[in-house]
Amino acid sequence: MSDQNITISIRDEYIELYKLLKLANVAASGGEAKHMISEGMVRVNGEPETRKRRKTRVGETVQCNGVEIRVIAE
């Protein structure tokens, strides 16, 4: 269970995973976001994810450091 829930709206078809973490303020920088992903700290739809540029789409959820991010359409 997540400590905090965040909803991020996107207007494009997808957002790259590391950019989503930055946008949600889970990571302070792109480098930090990429490190978190490569270290296995990020899950997408409940599954571990290590692809930094994974295309995250509307309807998906991302979990990292007690934060759950839900992606919705703008």
Secondary structure as UniProt FT lines:
FT   STRAND          4..10
FT   STRAND          14..16
FT   HELIX           17..23
FT   TURN            24..25
FT   HELIX           30..38
FT   TURN            39..40
FT   STRAND          42..44
FT   TURN            45..46
FT   STRAND          47..48
FT   TURN            52..53
FT   STRAND          55..57
FT   TURN            58..59
FT   STRAND          61..64
FT   TURN            65..66
FT   STRAND          67..73
//
